[in-house]
């Protein structure tokens, strides 16, 4: 039976009142401390303010203490009052202060290490006419760092600053979309998303924009969907990606007239730029903008963790689509990019993958980096009182250069195929008959031990077996027919960014090995901002390759699909080929080192090899060569990717103690030095 609520107008009025109350509850308010500060700064008493709001004074006191929140019409009125008080106290822009002449710099005043932000001597400016006006600041570059003191201020990558007339996140996003902040695409076929501006919020800016100082949802690392700021964004027509509003949120509006409207945010108060591969030191906003601008110029605009940036860089340089050449335009798959989601071959699948259900352990391909060590011989113990670690620069990124990998065709199964080193794939082959020098790790296993039976190998591993004159007769294989050097432009951009940053730090290529070691020893005292930039570039390379085999983020049931599997860039076969190539490349160098010098490694961990030495320096291990820049084909000391640096030195007795305890000496030689 229908309940009587009076006439229709009265019923609708009640509904509207209810909706108004709900809407008012979502209006954002400044933090409690700011509410009290604004009132007191305006010279208003609590009683005056409560009277204007039509509420008891004790209610206002509770709102300012944060023990209770206003609701309904009182919340809307209170928000209006606070916004008005904030507008009243906004100071008039002040003319920039004229810098004072600085005393002439002495040699003692000069920084000993290069810096990303070199100090400049202040030169007295000529008198300016009374009618001269300061040049307006035009937003420039791909990003801005937003800070807050008396007002929100944008800091740009060229060092300029601009006070902003914005009061909330919506108005900040609207300003950004009209500011002209952007970057060019990294390739002609690149995606429009590669040009999106980045807005970095300092903790002070986050507070001024009514964002919490920390995320309560620690599991999902995102702001609750019911938070007033998100409600405000939705009411203004902004949407968020499926990841919601976390440390790296994206806010966008629908595309209109083929014009994209999307802003990438980085909330530093929630860990952006200080975790997930980023380890930037605390920097003033202007310096932070310059560091991120340099990272953007050399790699790409930051989009999330360094691993995410590494993956984004791959797709920015090899986009999944390209403009259609046929009449009608539009887009079509890019044959040089990864545009198709592919299932791995069964041996390539990680243990958690659905294809691994019921798979025997020996049927899983294990192309991983080394963790191997051996006891020194009595002759080595007597002749060499020291051990030295040689770590290869960007070893895995360098291994990706020119590497032919499968692109968009699914793996094709073949029985008893003839091995072809030009065809990427997974090959099941028996290499137990290989006779190898036990003073070197086996290039065919991650443990460095001799294979005990048939196993799955990538193409680079079997190609190296043939190079060693080992018979290769595959039993079966999963082959990839559509191939190309997908990672080459990615590696080249990583390499150039790395070398440019090392040059900024005073470490250049083509210098004698001794000079290189001396420069590297002073690196720890260099500009922290540059060191943070260097670490971010290296983490981008490492993390990007890791993304090719990204595992499940959350604890899920075994053999259950996870989101990363639905991306064209989820390619464990490509990662396996890169790791394999890095491993055999290092083996080739160590083998040639043994032939040239008679010296063999004692331990290898991933890209770090420990060698016995007469004196505690890498110069004792790496031959100098005719120009003091090492010998091609051997381990060489230098800044170039694929060359090596000194990781640490220790005594031979230390090495023996570590090995006797079952500890990998290569893992700790840097920290123990």
C-alpha positions as CSV (number, residue, x, y, z in Angstrom):
1,X,0.0,0.0,0.0
2,X,1.4,3.5,-0.9
3,X,2.4,5.7,2.0
4,X,0.9,9.2,2.0
5,X,3.5,12.0,2.1
6,X,1.3,14.8,0.9
7,X,1.3,16.3,-2.5
8,X,4.0,15.8,-5.1
9,X,5.7,19.2,-4.6
10,X,6.2,18.6,-0.9
11,X,7.6,15.1,-1.6
12,X,10.1,16.5,-4.1
13,X,11.0,19.3,-1.8
14,X,12.0,16.7,0.9
15,X,14.0,14.8,-1.6
16,X,15.8,18.0,-2.8
17,X,16.5,18.9,0.9
18,X,18.0,15.4,1.5
19,X,20.2,15.7,-1.6
20,X,21.3,19.1,-0.6
21,X,22.3,17.9,2.8
22,X,24.3,15.0,1.2
23,X,26.0,17.4,-1.2
24,X,26.9,19.8,1.5
25,X,28.6,17.1,3.5
26,X,31.0,16.6,0.7
27,X,32.1,20.2,0.5
28,X,35.9,20.3,1.3
29,X,37.0,22.4,4.3
30,X,40.5,23.5,5.3
31,X,42.2,21.5,8.1
32,X,41.0,22.4,11.6
33,X,44.1,24.4,12.4
34,X,43.7,26.5,9.3
35,X,40.1,27.2,10.2
36,X,41.0,28.8,13.5
37,X,44.0,30.6,12.0
38,X,41.8,32.2,9.3
39,X,39.3,33.4,11.8
40,X,41.9,34.9,14.2
41,X,43.8,36.5,11.3
42,X,40.6,38.4,10.4
43,X,40.2,39.6,14.0
44,X,36.9,37.7,14.5
45,X,36.0,36.2,17.8
46,X,34.5,32.8,18.1
47,X,31.2,34.3,19.3
48,X,31.0,36.7,16.3
49,X,31.7,33.9,13.8
50,X,29.2,31.5,15.5
51,X,26.5,34.2,15.4
52,X,27.1,34.8,11.7
53,X,26.8,31.1,11.0
54,X,23.7,30.7,13.2
55,X,25.3,28.0,15.4
56,X,26.3,27.7,19.1
57,X,29.8,28.9,19.9
58,X,30.7,25.5,21.2
59,X,29.9,24.0,17.8
60,X,32.4,26.4,16.1
61,X,35.0,25.5,18.8
62,X,34.6,21.8,18.0
63,X,34.9,22.4,14.3
64,X,38.2,24.3,14.8
65,X,39.5,21.6,17.1
66,X,38.6,18.8,14.6
67,X,36.5,16.9,17.1
68,X,33.3,17.4,15.1
69,X,32.5,18.5,11.6
70,X,29.7,20.8,10.4
71,X,26.9,19.3,8.4
72,X,24.1,20.4,6.1
73,X,23.7,24.1,5.4
74,X,26.1,25.0,8.2
75,X,28.9,23.2,6.4
76,X,28.2,25.1,3.2
77,X,28.0,28.4,5.0
78,X,31.2,27.7,6.9
79,X,33.1,26.8,3.7
80,X,31.9,30.0,2.1
81,X,33.1,32.0,5.1
82,X,36.5,30.4,5.2
83,X,37.0,30.8,1.5
84,X,36.2,34.5,1.9
85,X,38.6,35.0,4.8
86,X,41.4,33.3,2.8
87,X,40.7,35.7,-0.2
88,X,40.8,38.7,2.1
89,X,44.3,37.9,3.5
90,X,45.8,37.2,0.1
91,X,48.8,39.6,-0.2
92,X,49.4,41.9,-3.1
93,X,52.3,40.7,-5.3
94,X,55.5,42.2,-4.2
95,X,58.2,43.4,-6.7
96,X,61.2,41.1,-6.7
97,X,64.0,42.2,-4.4
98,X,67.1,43.5,-6.1
99,X,70.0,41.1,-5.4
100,X,72.9,42.5,-3.4
101,X,76.3,42.4,-5.1
102,X,78.2,39.4,-4.0
103,X,81.8,39.4,-3.0
104,X,84.2,38.0,-5.7
105,X,84.3,34.2,-5.5
106,X,87.6,32.7,-4.3
107,X,88.8,29.2,-5.1
108,X,87.8,28.1,-1.7
109,X,84.2,29.1,-2.4
110,X,84.0,27.0,-5.5
111,X,82.2,23.6,-5.2
112,X,84.7,20.7,-5.5
113,X,82.1,18.6,-7.4
114,X,79.9,19.4,-10.3
115,X,76.4,20.3,-9.5
116,X,73.1,20.4,-11.4
117,X,72.5,23.9,-9.9
118,X,75.8,25.8,-10.2
119,X,76.1,29.0,-8.1
120,X,76.3,32.2,-10.1
121,X,77.9,35.5,-9.0
122,X,75.3,38.3,-8.6
123,X,76.2,41.2,-10.8
124,X,74.6,44.6,-9.9
125,X,71.9,45.5,-12.3
126,X,71.7,49.0,-13.8
127,X,69.1,51.3,-12.3
128,X,65.7,50.6,-13.7
129,X,63.3,53.3,-14.7
130,X,60.2,53.9,-12.5
131,X,58.0,52.9,-15.4
132,X,59.8,49.6,-16.1
133,X,57.7,46.5,-15.2
134,X,58.8,43.0,-14.4
135,X,58.4,40.6,-17.3
136,X,55.5,38.2,-16.7
137,X,56.4,34.6,-16.1
138,X,55.1,32.3,-18.8
139,X,54.6,28.6,-17.8
140,X,57.2,26.6,-19.6
141,X,58.3,23.0,-19.8
142,X,56.7,19.7,-19.2
143,X,55.9,20.0,-15.5
144,X,55.6,22.3,-12.5
145,X,56.3,21.8,-8.8
146,X,53.5,23.4,-6.7
147,X,54.5,24.6,-3.3
148,X,52.6,26.7,-0.7
149,X,53.7,29.5,1.7
150,X,51.4,32.4,1.6
151,X,49.9,31.3,-1.6
152,X,50.2,28.4,-4.1
153,X,53.3,28.9,-6.3
154,X,54.3,27.0,-9.5
155,X,58.0,26.3,-9.9
156,X,59.1,25.6,-13.5
157,X,62.1,23.7,-14.9
158,X,63.9,26.8,-16.0
159,X,63.9,28.2,-12.5
160,X,61.1,30.7,-12.9
161,X,58.1,30.9,-10.4
162,X,54.5,32.0,-10.8
163,X,52.0,32.7,-7.9
164,X,48.7,31.0,-8.7
165,X,45.2,32.3,-8.2
166,X,43.8,28.9,-7.3
167,X,42.1,27.6,-4.1
168,X,41.5,23.9,-4.7
169,X,42.5,21.0,-6.8
170,X,39.9,21.6,-9.5
171,X,41.1,25.1,-10.2
172,X,44.7,23.9,-10.2
173,X,43.9,21.3,-12.8
174,X,42.0,23.9,-14.9
175,X,45.0,26.2,-14.7
176,X,47.3,23.4,-15.8
177,X,45.2,22.5,-18.8
178,X,45.3,26.1,-20.0
179,X,48.9,26.7,-19.0
180,X,50.6,25.2,-22.0
181,X,52.8,22.9,-20.0
182,X,53.6,19.9,-22.1
183,X,56.4,18.0,-23.8
184,X,56.9,16.7,-27.3
185,X,56.3,13.1,-28.3
186,X,59.4,10.9,-28.2
187,X,58.5,9.4,-31.6
188,X,56.5,10.6,-34.6
189,X,54.1,7.8,-33.9
190,X,53.9,8.4,-30.2
191,X,50.8,8.6,-28.1
192,X,49.1,11.9,-27.0
193,X,49.4,10.7,-23.4
194,X,53.2,11.1,-23.7
195,X,52.7,14.9,-23.8
196,X,50.5,15.2,-20.7
197,X,51.8,17.7,-18.1
198,X,53.0,16.7,-14.7
199,X,52.1,18.6,-11.5
200,X,54.1,17.7,-8.4
201,X,52.6,18.7,-5.1
202,X,54.8,19.4,-2.1
203,X,53.4,18.4,1.3
204,X,52.6,22.1,1.9
205,X,50.7,22.3,-1.3
206,X,48.8,19.1,-0.6
207,X,47.6,20.5,2.8
208,X,46.6,23.8,1.1
209,X,44.5,21.7,-1.4
210,X,42.7,19.8,1.4
211,X,44.5,16.5,0.8
212,X,45.3,14.4,3.9
213,X,48.9,14.2,5.0
214,X,48.9,10.4,4.7
215,X,46.8,7.7,3.0
216,X,44.5,5.8,5.4
217,X,44.1,3.0,2.8
218,X,47.5,1.5,3.1
219,X,46.5,-1.7,1.2
220,X,45.4,0.0,-2.0
221,X,47.4,3.3,-1.5
222,X,44.6,5.5,-2.6
223,X,42.2,8.2,-1.4
224,X,38.8,6.9,-0.4
225,X,36.3,7.4,-3.3
226,X,34.0,9.2,-0.9
227,X,36.6,11.8,0.0
228,X,35.4,15.4,-0.6
229,X,38.2,16.2,-3.0
230,X,37.3,13.3,-5.3
231,X,33.6,14.4,-5.1
232,X,34.7,17.9,-6.1
233,X,36.7,16.5,-9.1
234,X,33.7,14.5,-10.2
235,X,31.4,17.4,-10.0
236,X,33.8,19.4,-12.1
237,X,33.8,16.7,-14.8
238,X,37.1,15.1,-14.0
239,X,37.6,11.3,-13.9
240,X,40.4,9.2,-12.5
241,X,42.0,6.0,-13.9
242,X,41.2,2.7,-12.3
243,X,44.0,3.1,-9.8
244,X,42.1,6.0,-8.3
245,X,43.7,8.9,-6.4
246,X,47.0,7.6,-5.1
247,X,50.6,8.9,-5.0
248,X,50.6,9.1,-8.9
249,X,47.0,9.9,-9.9
250,X,45.8,10.9,-13.4
251,X,42.9,13.2,-13.7
252,X,41.2,13.8,-17.1
253,X,38.2,15.1,-18.9
254,X,36.6,13.6,-22.0
255,X,38.3,14.4,-25.3
256,X,36.5,17.3,-27.1
257,X,37.3,18.5,-30.6
258,X,40.2,16.0,-30.7
259,X,41.8,17.9,-27.7
260,X,43.1,15.8,-24.9
261,X,42.6,17.1,-21.3
262,X,44.7,15.1,-18.9
263,X,47.0,15.9,-16.0
264,X,49.5,13.6,-14.2
265,X,49.9,14.4,-10.5
266,X,52.6,13.4,-8.1
267,X,51.8,13.7,-4.4
268,X,55.1,13.8,-2.6
269,X,53.5,13.6,0.8
270,X,52.3,10.1,-0.1
271,X,55.7,8.8,-1.3
272,X,55.9,9.9,-4.9
273,X,59.5,10.6,-5.7
274,X,60.8,9.0,-2.5
275,X,59.9,5.3,-2.9
276,X,59.2,2.8,-5.7
277,X,62.7,3.3,-7.2
278,X,62.8,7.0,-6.6
279,X,65.3,8.1,-4.0
280,X,65.6,11.8,-4.5
281,X,67.0,13.8,-1.6
282,X,64.9,16.5,0.0
283,X,65.1,19.5,-2.4
284,X,63.6,23.0,-2.5
285,X,60.8,23.2,-5.0
286,X,62.9,25.1,-7.6
287,X,65.7,22.5,-7.5
288,X,63.2,19.6,-7.6
289,X,61.6,21.1,-10.7
290,X,65.1,21.2,-12.4
291,X,65.9,17.7,-11.5
292,X,62.6,16.4,-12.8
293,X,63.0,18.6,-15.9
294,X,66.4,17.0,-16.6
295,X,65.0,13.5,-16.1
296,X,62.2,14.4,-18.5
297,X,64.6,15.9,-21.1
298,X,66.8,12.8,-21.0
299,X,64.2,10.1,-20.6
300,X,60.5,11.0,-20.3
301,X,58.0,12.8,-18.0
302,X,57.7,10.8,-14.8
303,X,54.5,8.8,-14.7
304,X,54.9,6.7,-11.5
305,X,57.5,4.4,-10.1
306,X,60.8,4.2,-12.0
307,X,59.7,0.7,-13.2
308,X,56.5,2.3,-14.6
309,X,58.6,5.0,-16.3
310,X,60.9,2.3,-17.8
311,X,57.9,0.5,-19.3
312,X,56.3,3.8,-20.4
313,X,59.6,4.7,-22.2
314,X,59.4,1.5,-24.2
315,X,55.9,2.2,-25.5
316,X,56.7,5.9,-26.1
317,X,59.6,5.0,-28.3
318,X,57.9,2.0,-29.9
319,X,54.2,2.9,-29.8
320,X,51.6,0.1,-30.2
321,X,49.9,2.0,-33.1
322,X,50.8,4.3,-35.9
323,X,48.8,6.6,-38.2
324,X,47.0,4.7,-40.9
325,X,48.4,5.2,-44.4
326,X,45.3,4.0,-46.2
327,X,42.5,6.5,-47.1
328,X,40.4,7.5,-44.1
329,X,43.3,7.9,-41.7
330,X,43.0,6.6,-38.1
331,X,45.4,4.3,-36.4
332,X,46.7,0.9,-37.2
333,X,49.0,-1.5,-35.3
334,X,52.7,-0.6,-35.4
335,X,54.6,-3.6,-36.7
336,X,57.7,-2.5,-34.8
337,X,55.9,-2.1,-31.4
338,X,54.1,-4.5,-29.1
339,X,50.4,-4.2,-29.8
340,X,49.0,-7.7,-29.1
341,X,48.5,-9.4,-25.8
342,X,50.1,-12.8,-26.1
343,X,50.2,-15.9,-23.9
344,X,53.7,-17.1,-23.1
345,X,55.0,-20.5,-24.2
346,X,54.4,-23.0,-21.4
347,X,58.1,-23.1,-20.3
348,X,58.2,-19.3,-20.3
349,X,55.3,-18.8,-17.9
350,X,56.2,-17.9,-14.3
351,X,55.3,-20.4,-11.6
352,X,52.1,-18.4,-10.6
353,X,50.8,-18.3,-14.2
354,X,47.8,-20.4,-15.1
355,X,49.9,-22.2,-17.7
356,X,52.2,-23.4,-15.0
357,X,49.5,-25.5,-13.3
358,X,50.7,-29.2,-13.3
359,X,54.0,-28.3,-14.9
360,X,57.1,-30.3,-13.7
361,X,59.9,-28.1,-12.3
362,X,62.3,-29.3,-15.0
363,X,59.9,-28.0,-17.6
364,X,60.2,-24.4,-16.5
365,X,62.8,-22.2,-18.3
366,X,65.2,-20.7,-15.8
367,X,67.1,-18.1,-17.6
368,X,68.2,-16.0,-14.7
369,X,71.3,-14.1,-13.5
370,X,74.2,-15.9,-11.8
371,X,74.7,-16.6,-8.1
372,X,77.9,-18.6,-8.1
373,X,81.1,-18.9,-6.1
374,X,83.9,-21.3,-5.6
375,X,86.7,-21.9,-3.1
376,X,90.1,-20.4,-4.2
377,X,92.8,-22.9,-5.1
378,X,95.8,-23.2,-2.8
379,X,97.8,-21.4,-5.6
380,X,95.4,-18.5,-5.7
381,X,95.4,-18.2,-1.9
382,X,99.2,-18.1,-1.8
383,X,99.6,-15.7,-4.7
384,X,96.7,-13.2,-4.1
385,X,96.1,-11.6,-0.7
386,X,93.1,-9.6,-2.0
387,X,89.9,-9.9,-3.9
388,X,88.3,-7.2,-6.1
389,X,84.8,-6.8,-7.3
390,X,84.1,-5.6,-10.9
391,X,80.6,-4.5,-11.5
392,X,79.3,-4.1,-15.0
393,X,77.6,-0.8,-15.8
394,X,73.9,-1.2,-16.9
395,X,74.7,-4.8,-17.8
396,X,71.1,-5.9,-18.6
397,X,70.1,-2.7,-20.4
398,X,73.3,-3.0,-22.5
399,X,72.4,-6.6,-23.3
400,X,69.1,-5.4,-24.8
401,X,70.8,-3.3,-27.5
402,X,70.3,-4.8,-31.0
403,X,68.8,-8.0,-29.5
404,X,66.2,-9.6,-31.8
405,X,63.1,-10.6,-29.9
406,X,59.7,-11.9,-30.7
407,X,57.1,-9.2,-31.5
408,X,53.4,-9.8,-32.0
409,X,53.1,-13.4,-33.3
410,X,52.3,-16.2,-30.8
411,X,54.9,-18.8,-30.1
412,X,54.9,-21.7,-32.6
413,X,55.6,-25.2,-31.3
414,X,58.1,-27.3,-33.3
415,X,59.5,-30.8,-32.7
416,X,63.2,-31.5,-33.3
417,X,63.8,-28.2,-35.1
418,X,67.2,-27.3,-36.4
419,X,68.7,-24.5,-34.2
420,X,68.8,-21.1,-35.8
421,X,70.5,-18.3,-33.9
422,X,68.4,-15.7,-35.8
423,X,65.1,-17.0,-34.5
424,X,64.0,-15.9,-31.0
425,X,62.4,-18.7,-29.0
426,X,62.5,-21.2,-26.2
427,X,64.5,-24.4,-27.0
428,X,64.5,-27.7,-25.1
429,X,68.0,-29.1,-25.4
430,X,70.4,-31.3,-23.6
431,X,73.8,-29.7,-22.8
432,X,75.0,-32.1,-20.2
433,X,77.7,-33.3,-22.5
434,X,79.4,-29.9,-22.5
435,X,82.9,-29.9,-21.0
436,X,83.6,-26.6,-19.3
437,X,86.3,-25.2,-17.1
438,X,85.2,-25.5,-13.4
439,X,87.0,-22.3,-12.6
440,X,84.3,-20.5,-14.6
441,X,80.6,-20.6,-13.9
442,X,78.6,-22.6,-16.4
443,X,76.9,-20.2,-18.8
444,X,73.9,-22.5,-19.0
445,X,72.5,-22.3,-15.4
446,X,71.8,-19.6,-12.9
447,X,73.7,-21.5,-10.2
448,X,76.8,-21.7,-12.4
449,X,76.8,-25.5,-12.0
450,X,76.8,-28.0,-14.9
451,X,73.3,-28.9,-16.3
452,X,72.0,-32.2,-15.0
453,X,69.6,-32.9,-17.8
454,X,67.7,-31.4,-20.7
455,X,66.4,-27.9,-20.1
456,X,64.7,-24.9,-21.8
457,X,67.1,-22.2,-23.1
458,X,66.7,-19.0,-25.0
459,X,68.3,-18.4,-28.3
460,X,71.3,-16.3,-27.0
461,X,72.2,-19.2,-24.6
462,X,72.3,-21.8,-27.4
463,X,74.0,-19.5,-29.8
464,X,76.8,-19.1,-27.2
465,X,76.9,-22.9,-26.8
466,X,77.6,-23.2,-30.5
467,X,80.3,-20.5,-30.2
468,X,81.9,-22.8,-27.6
469,X,81.8,-25.6,-30.2
470,X,79.2,-27.5,-28.2
471,X,76.8,-29.7,-30.2
472,X,73.3,-28.2,-30.1
473,X,70.4,-30.5,-31.1
474,X,67.0,-29.1,-29.8
475,X,64.4,-31.7,-28.9
476,X,61.5,-29.2,-29.3
477,X,61.0,-25.5,-29.3
478,X,58.5,-22.6,-29.2
479,X,59.6,-20.2,-31.9
480,X,58.6,-16.6,-32.7
481,X,58.3,-15.8,-36.4
482,X,57.7,-12.0,-36.2
483,X,60.9,-10.5,-34.8
484,X,62.8,-7.2,-34.4
485,X,65.1,-5.2,-32.1
486,X,62.3,-3.8,-30.0
487,X,64.4,-2.5,-27.1
488,X,67.2,-0.8,-29.1
489,X,65.9,2.8,-29.0
490,X,64.9,2.3,-25.4
491,X,68.5,1.3,-24.6
492,X,70.0,4.1,-26.5
493,X,67.9,6.7,-24.6
494,X,68.8,5.1,-21.3
495,X,72.5,5.0,-22.3
496,X,72.5,8.7,-23.4
497,X,70.8,9.8,-20.2
498,X,73.2,7.8,-18.1
499,X,76.3,9.1,-19.8
500,X,75.1,12.7,-19.8
501,X,74.4,12.5,-16.1
502,X,77.8,10.9,-15.3
503,X,79.4,13.7,-17.3
504,X,77.6,16.2,-15.2
505,X,79.1,14.5,-12.2
506,X,82.6,14.8,-13.7
507,X,83.0,11.2,-14.9
508,X,83.6,11.2,-18.7
509,X,84.1,8.4,-21.2
510,X,87.4,7.9,-23.0
511,X,89.5,8.6,-20.0
512,X,92.3,6.3,-18.7
513,X,91.2,3.5,-16.3
514,X,93.1,5.0,-13.4
515,X,91.5,8.4,-13.9
516,X,88.1,6.7,-14.0
517,X,88.6,4.9,-10.7
518,X,89.8,8.1,-9.1
519,X,86.7,10.0,-10.3
520,X,84.4,7.2,-9.1
521,X,85.9,7.3,-5.6
522,X,84.9,11.0,-5.2
523,X,81.4,10.4,-6.5
524,X,79.8,9.9,-3.1
525,X,80.6,13.5,-2.2
526,X,79.0,14.9,-5.4
527,X,75.8,17.0,-5.6
528,X,73.0,14.9,-4.0
529,X,70.5,16.1,-6.6
530,X,72.7,14.7,-9.4
531,X,73.3,11.5,-7.5
532,X,69.5,11.1,-7.1
533,X,69.0,11.7,-10.8
534,X,71.6,9.1,-11.7
535,X,70.0,6.6,-9.3
536,X,66.6,7.2,-10.9
537,X,67.9,6.7,-14.4
538,X,69.5,3.4,-13.4
539,X,66.4,2.3,-11.6
540,X,64.3,3.1,-14.7
541,X,66.4,0.8,-16.7
542,X,66.3,-2.1,-14.2
543,X,62.6,-1.6,-13.4
544,X,61.6,-1.4,-17.0
545,X,63.1,-4.8,-17.8
546,X,61.5,-6.2,-14.6
547,X,58.1,-5.0,-15.9
548,X,58.4,-7.4,-18.8
549,X,57.7,-10.2,-16.3
550,X,55.7,-8.3,-13.7
551,X,54.2,-10.6,-11.0
552,X,50.9,-10.3,-9.1
553,X,50.7,-7.3,-6.8
554,X,48.3,-8.8,-4.4
555,X,48.1,-12.2,-2.7
556,X,46.0,-14.3,-5.1
557,X,45.1,-17.9,-5.5
558,X,47.8,-19.9,-7.4
559,X,47.4,-20.0,-11.2
560,X,45.0,-17.0,-11.2
561,X,45.4,-14.3,-13.8
562,X,46.6,-10.9,-12.6
563,X,46.2,-7.5,-14.4
564,X,49.7,-7.3,-15.9
565,X,49.0,-10.3,-18.0
566,X,46.6,-8.2,-20.1
567,X,49.3,-5.8,-21.3
568,X,51.1,-6.2,-24.7
569,X,54.3,-5.3,-22.8
570,X,54.0,-8.3,-20.5
571,X,56.6,-10.5,-22.2
572,X,58.7,-12.9,-20.1
573,X,60.3,-14.2,-23.2
574,X,61.9,-10.9,-23.9
575,X,63.1,-10.5,-20.4
576,X,64.6,-14.0,-20.5
577,X,66.4,-13.3,-23.7
578,X,67.9,-10.1,-22.2
579,X,69.1,-11.9,-19.0
580,X,70.5,-14.7,-21.1
581,X,72.4,-12.4,-23.3
582,X,73.9,-10.5,-20.3
583,X,75.0,-13.7,-18.7
584,X,76.7,-15.1,-21.8
585,X,78.3,-11.8,-22.6
586,X,79.9,-11.7,-19.1
587,X,81.0,-15.3,-19.5
588,X,82.7,-14.5,-22.8
589,X,84.6,-11.6,-21.2
590,X,85.7,-13.8,-18.3
591,X,86.8,-16.6,-20.6
592,X,88.9,-14.2,-22.6
593,X,90.3,-12.6,-19.4
594,X,91.4,-16.1,-18.4
595,X,93.1,-16.6,-21.7
596,X,94.8,-13.3,-21.6
597,X,95.8,-13.0,-17.9
598,X,95.5,-16.5,-16.5
599,X,93.2,-15.2,-13.8
600,X,89.7,-16.6,-13.1
601,X,86.7,-15.3,-11.2
602,X,86.1,-16.5,-7.7
603,X,82.4,-15.5,-7.5
604,X,79.8,-13.9,-9.7
605,X,76.5,-12.4,-8.6
606,X,74.4,-11.1,-11.5
607,X,76.7,-8.5,-13.1
608,X,79.4,-8.4,-10.4
609,X,82.5,-10.6,-10.7
610,X,85.1,-11.1,-7.9
611,X,88.7,-11.7,-8.9
612,X,91.8,-12.5,-6.9
613,X,94.3,-9.6,-6.8
614,X,97.8,-8.8,-5.7
615,X,96.9,-5.3,-4.5
616,X,93.4,-4.0,-3.5
617,X,92.6,-2.2,-6.8
618,X,90.7,-3.1,-10.0
619,X,93.7,-1.8,-11.9
620,X,95.5,-5.0,-10.8
621,X,92.7,-7.1,-12.5
622,X,91.7,-5.3,-15.7
623,X,94.6,-5.1,-18.2
624,X,95.4,-1.4,-19.1
625,X,95.5,-1.8,-22.9
626,X,97.6,0.4,-25.3
627,X,95.8,3.6,-24.4
628,X,95.1,2.9,-20.8
629,X,91.4,2.3,-21.6
630,X,91.3,-1.5,-21.3
631,X,91.4,-4.3,-23.8
632,X,88.4,-4.8,-26.1
633,X,86.6,-8.0,-25.4
634,X,87.8,-8.2,-21.8
635,X,86.5,-6.6,-18.6
636,X,87.3,-2.9,-19.0
637,X,87.2,-0.1,-16.5
638,X,85.1,2.9,-17.7
639,X,81.8,4.7,-17.6
640,X,80.3,3.2,-20.7
641,X,77.4,0.7,-20.4
642,X,78.9,-2.8,-20.5
643,X,82.2,-1.6,-19.0
644,X,82.9,-2.1,-15.4
645,X,83.6,-0.1,-12.2
646,X,85.2,-1.2,-9.0
647,X,82.5,-2.5,-6.6
648,X,84.8,-3.0,-3.6
649,X,87.9,-4.7,-2.3
650,X,88.5,-7.2,0.5
651,X,91.2,-9.6,1.8
652,X,91.4,-13.2,0.6
653,X,90.8,-14.4,4.2
654,X,87.5,-12.4,4.2
655,X,86.5,-14.2,1.0
656,X,87.3,-17.6,2.5
657,X,85.3,-16.9,5.6
658,X,82.3,-15.8,3.6
659,X,82.4,-18.8,1.3
660,X,82.9,-21.2,4.2
661,X,79.7,-19.9,5.7
662,X,77.7,-20.4,2.5
663,X,77.4,-16.6,2.0
664,X,77.8,-15.2,-1.5
665,X,80.9,-13.0,-1.2
666,X,79.9,-10.9,-4.2
667,X,76.8,-9.8,-2.4
668,X,78.6,-8.1,0.4
669,X,81.9,-6.9,-1.0
670,X,80.6,-3.4,-1.5
671,X,79.2,-3.0,2.0
672,X,82.1,-4.7,3.6
673,X,84.8,-2.7,1.9
